[in-house]
Amino acid sequence: MNEPISFGWLFFKTLLAMGFIIVLALVSIRWILPKLSGARGRSKGRVKILDVQPLEMRKSVYIIEIDGRQLALGVTEHNITPLCELQEGAPGKSFAAVLNTKPSAETTYQPPL
């Protein structure tokens, strides 16, 4: 009536349970988490985040698309500043060239928004 405990069978059941937990964790990471966090660039709304470039702690440049327009935004902890509107197909200047460009007398700043 009293059968001996098979440690091999207990070990197999433990490995099976651990395998199930690992598979469940992988499924939640690959499928559930991106749906909850809203993956970048896959938005069904009007605003899409195309790229993020961190500059310093809590300071970044975001490239976003709103209704087909691409904008560069400077984002800090307390401020969002439109930097420029990006034109598709237009040859781009390097960041250093843009910084070194001096505005002419007739040039006035027009925020893109």
VEXVEXTI-928371 format. One line per 5 residues: number of its first residue (from 1); their letters; for each residue y, x, z of N, C-alpha, C, CB. Coordinates in steps of 0.2 Angstrom, whole numbers, padded with zeros to 4 digits. Glycine has a CB too. Layout:
N
NUM) a) Y/X/Z/Y/X/Z/Y/X/Z/Y/X/Z ~ ...
//
This chain:
113
1) mnepi) -0006/0004/0000/0000/0000/0000/0006/0004/0000/0000/-0005/0006 ~ 0006/0009/0004/0012/0014/0004/0011/0019/-0001/0013/0017/0011 ~ 0015/0018/-0007/0015/0023/-0012/0020/0029/-0011/0016/0020/-0019 ~ 0018/0035/-0013/0022/0041/-0012/0028/0040/-0016/0019/0047/-0013 ~ 0034/0043/-0014/0040/0042/-0018/0040/0048/-0023/0047/0043/-0013
6) sfgwl) 0041/0046/-0029/0041/0050/-0035/0049/0053/-0036/0039/0047/-0042 ~ 0049/0059/-0034/0056/0062/-0035/0058/0063/-0042/0056/0069/-0031 ~ 0053/0064/-0046/0055/0065/-0053/0058/0058/-0056/0048/0066/-0057 ~ 0055/0053/-0054/0058/0046/-0056/0065/0045/-0053/0053/0040/-0054 ~ 0066/0047/-0047/0073/0046/-0044/0078/0051/-0047/0072/0048/-0036
11) ffktl) 0076/0057/-0049/0080/0061/-0053/0082/0059/-0060/0077/0068/-0053 ~ 0077/0056/-0063/0078/0053/-0070/0083/0047/-0069/0072/0050/-0073 ~ 0082/0043/-0064/0087/0037/-0063/0094/0039/-0062/0084/0032/-0058 ~ 0095/0045/-0058/0101/0048/-0056/0104/0050/-0062/0100/0053/-0051 ~ 0101/0054/-0067/0104/0057/-0073/0106/0051/-0077/0099/0061/-0076
16) lamgf) 0102/0046/-0078/0103/0040/-0082/0110/0036/-0080/0097/0035/-0082 ~ 0110/0036/-0073/0117/0033/-0070/0123/0037/-0072/0116/0031/-0063 ~ 0122/0044/-0071/0128/0048/-0072/0129/0048/-0080/0126/0055/-0070 ~ 0124/0048/-0084/0126/0047/-0091/0129/0041/-0093/0119/0048/-0095 ~ 0128/0035/-0090/0131/0029/-0091/0138/0029/-0089/0128/0023/-0087
21) iivla) 0140/0033/-0083/0147/0033/-0081/0151/0038/-0085/0146/0036/-0074 ~ 0148/0043/-0088/0151/0048/-0092/0153/0044/-0099/0147/0054/-0094 ~ 0148/0040/-0102/0150/0037/-0108/0155/0031/-0107/0143/0033/-0110 ~ 0155/0028/-0101/0160/0023/-0099/0167/0026/-0099/0158/0019/-0093 ~ 0167/0032/-0096/0174/0036/-0095/0176/0038/-0102/0173/0042/-0091
26) lvsir) 0172/0040/-0106/0174/0042/-0113/0176/0036/-0117/0168/0046/-0117 ~ 0173/0031/-0117/0175/0025/-0120/0182/0023/-0118/0170/0019/-0119 ~ 0183/0023/-0111/0190/0021/-0109/0195/0025/-0111/0189/0020/-0101 ~ 0194/0032/-0111/0199/0037/-0113/0201/0036/-0120/0196/0044/-0111 ~ 0196/0035/-0125/0197/0035/-0132/0199/0028/-0134/0190/0037/-0135
31) wilpk) 0198/0023/-0131/0199/0016/-0134/0204/0012/-0129/0193/0013/-0135 ~ 0203/0012/-0123/0207/0008/-0119/0213/0011/-0117/0203/0006/-0112 ~ 0214/0017/-0115/0220/0020/-0113/0225/0020/-0118/0218/0027/-0111 ~ 0224/0022/-0125/0229/0022/-0130/0232/0015/-0131/0226/0025/-0136 ~ 0228/0010/-0130/0230/0003/-0131/0235/0001/-0125/0224/-0002/-0131
36) lsgar) 0234/0003/-0119/0238/0002/-0114/0244/0006/-0114/0234/0003/-0107 ~ 0244/0012/-0116/0250/0016/-0116/0254/0015/-0122/0248/0023/-0115 ~ 0252/0012/-0128/0256/0011/-0134/0257/0018/-0137/0263/0008/-0132 ~ 0252/0019/-0141/0252/0026/-0145/0258/0027/-0149/0246/0027/-0149 ~ 0261/0033/-0149/0267/0034/-0153/0266/0033/-0160/0270/0041/-0152
41) grskg) 0271/0031/-0164/0271/0030/-0171/0267/0024/-0174/0269/0036/-0174 ~ 0264/0021/-0169/0259/0015/-0171/0262/0008/-0169/0252/0016/-0169 ~ 0268/0008/-0168/0271/0002/-0165/0272/-0003/-0171/0278/0004/-0163 ~ 0271/-0009/-0169/0271/-0015/-0173/0279/-0018/-0173/0266/-0020/-0172 ~ 0283/-0015/-0169/0290/-0017/-0168/0294/-0014/-0173/0292/-0016/-0161
46) rvkil) 0301/-0014/-0172/0305/-0011/-0177/0307/-0004/-0176/0312/-0015/-0177 ~ 0305/-0002/-0170/0307/0005/-0168/0300/0009/-0167/0311/0006/-0161 ~ 0300/0015/-0171/0294/0019/-0170/0296/0026/-0168/0290/0020/-0177 ~ 0293/0029/-0164/0294/0036/-0162/0290/0041/-0166/0293/0038/-0154 ~ 0293/0045/-0171/0290/0049/-0175/0288/0056/-0172/0294/0050/-0182
51) dvqpl) 0293/0059/-0168/0291/0065/-0166/0296/0066/-0159/0293/0071/-0171 ~ 0293/0071/-0155/0297/0072/-0149/0297/0080/-0148/0294/0069/-0143 ~ 0303/0083/-0147/0303/0090/-0146/0306/0091/-0139/0307/0094/-0152 ~ 0302/0093/-0134/0305/0095/-0128/0310/0101/-0128/0300/0096/-0122 ~ 0316/0101/-0125/0320/0107/-0125/0320/0110/-0118/0327/0105/-0127
56) emrks) 0321/0106/-0113/0321/0109/-0106/0317/0103/-0102/0328/0111/-0103 ~ 0317/0104/-0096/0314/0099/-0091/0319/0093/-0092/0313/0102/-0084 ~ 0316/0087/-0094/0320/0081/-0094/0325/0081/-0100/0323/0080/-0088 ~ 0325/0085/-0105/0329/0085/-0110/0325/0086/-0117/0334/0091/-0110 ~ 0326/0081/-0122/0322/0081/-0128/0326/0079/-0134/0315/0077/-0127
61) vyiie) 0323/0080/-0139/0326/0078/-0146/0320/0073/-0148/0328/0083/-0151 ~ 0322/0067/-0150/0317/0062/-0152/0319/0061/-0160/0317/0055/-0148 ~ 0314/0060/-0164/0315/0058/-0171/0312/0051/-0171/0312/0063/-0176 ~ 0316/0046/-0172/0314/0039/-0172/0315/0036/-0179/0317/0035/-0167 ~ 0312/0030/-0180/0313/0026/-0186/0315/0019/-0184/0307/0027/-0191
66) idgrq) 0320/0017/-0187/0322/0010/-0185/0324/0006/-0192/0328/0009/-0181 ~ 0320/0001/-0194/0321/-0002/-0200/0321/0003/-0206/0327/-0007/-0200 ~ 0317/0008/-0206/0317/0012/-0212/0322/0018/-0211/0318/0009/-0218 ~ 0326/0018/-0207/0331/0023/-0205/0328/0028/-0200/0338/0020/-0203 ~ 0329/0035/-0202/0327/0040/-0197/0333/0043/-0194/0322/0045/-0201
71) lalgv) 0332/0043/-0187/0338/0045/-0183/0335/0051/-0178/0341/0040/-0179 ~ 0339/0056/-0177/0338/0061/-0172/0342/0059/-0166/0340/0068/-0174 ~ 0339/0059/-0160/0342/0057/-0153/0341/0062/-0148/0339/0050/-0151 ~ 0347/0064/-0145/0346/0069/-0139/0345/0065/-0133/0353/0073/-0139 ~ 0340/0066/-0129/0339/0062/-0124/0338/0066/-0117/0332/0058/-0125
76) tehni) 0342/0064/-0112/0342/0067/-0106/0340/0062/-0101/0349/0071/-0104 ~ 0340/0064/-0094/0338/0060/-0089/0343/0054/-0088/0338/0063/-0082 ~ 0349/0055/-0090/0354/0049/-0089/0358/0047/-0095/0359/0051/-0084 ~ 0356/0050/-0101/0360/0049/-0107/0355/0049/-0113/0366/0054/-0108 ~ 0357/0045/-0118/0354/0045/-0125/0360/0046/-0130/0350/0039/-0127
81) tplce) 0360/0051/-0134/0365/0053/-0139/0363/0053/-0146/0369/0059/-0137 ~ 0365/0049/-0150/0363/0049/-0157/0366/0056/-0160/0366/0043/-0161 ~ 0361/0060/-0163/0363/0066/-0166/0365/0066/-0173/0358/0072/-0165 ~ 0361/0063/-0177/0362/0062/-0184/0357/0057/-0187/0362/0069/-0188 ~ 0358/0055/-0193/0353/0051/-0197/0350/0056/-0202/0357/0045/-0200
86) lqega) 0344/0056/-0203/0340/0060/-0207/0339/0056/-0214/0333/0062/-0204 ~ 0340/0060/-0219/0339/0057/-0226/0333/0060/-0229/0345/0059/-0231 ~ 0329/0055/-0231/0322/0057/-0234/0324/0060/-0241/0318/0051/-0235 ~ 0320/0066/-0242/0321/0069/-0249/0327/0074/-0249/0321/0065/-0254 ~ 0331/0074/-0244/0337/0078/-0244/0335/0085/-0242/0343/0075/-0240
91) pgksf) 0338/0090/-0245/0336/0097/-0242/0339/0098/-0235/0338/0102/-0247 ~ 0335/0100/-0231/0338/0100/-0224/0340/0107/-0222/0332/0099/-0219 ~ 0345/0108/-0218/0348/0114/-0216/0344/0116/-0210/0355/0114/-0215 ~ 0344/0123/-0208/0341/0125/-0202/0345/0123/-0196/0339/0133/-0202 ~ 0342/0122/-0190/0346/0120/-0185/0352/0125/-0183/0341/0120/-0178
96) aavln) 0350/0132/-0184/0356/0137/-0183/0361/0136/-0188/0353/0144/-0184 ~ 0360/0134/-0194/0365/0133/-0199/0369/0127/-0197/0362/0132/-0206 ~ 0366/0122/-0195/0370/0116/-0193/0375/0118/-0187/0365/0110/-0191 ~ 0372/0122/-0182/0376/0123/-0177/0382/0128/-0179/0372/0127/-0171 ~ 0381/0132/-0183/0386/0137/-0185/0391/0134/-0190/0383/0143/-0188
101) tkpsa) 0390/0128/-0193/0395/0125/-0198/0401/0122/-0194/0391/0119/-0201 ~ 0407/0124/-0197/0413/0122/-0194/0415/0116/-0197/0419/0128/-0194 ~ 0417/0111/-0194/0420/0105/-0197/0426/0106/-0201/0420/0099/-0192 ~ 0427/0103/-0207/0434/0104/-0210/0439/0099/-0207/0433/0103/-0218 ~ 0445/0100/-0210/0450/0096/-0207/0449/0088/-0208/0457/0098/-0209
106) ettyq) 0447/0087/-0214/0446/0080/-0216/0439/0077/-0214/0446/0079/-0224 ~ 0435/0081/-0211/0429/0078/-0208/0430/0075/-0201/0423/0084/-0208 ~ 0428/0069/-0200/0428/0066/-0194/0421/0064/-0192/0433/0060/-0194 ~ 0419/0064/-0186/0413/0062/-0183/0412/0054/-0184/0412/0064/-0176 ~ 0406/0052/-0187/0404/0045/-0188/0397/0045/-0185/0404/0043/-0195
111) ppl) 0397/0042/-0179/0390/0041/-0176/0386/0037/-0180/0391/0038/-0169 ~ 0379/0038/-0181/0375/0035/-0185/0373/0027/-0183/0369/0038/-0186 ~ 0375/0026/-0177/0373/0019/-0175/0379/0014/-0176/0370/0019/-0168
//
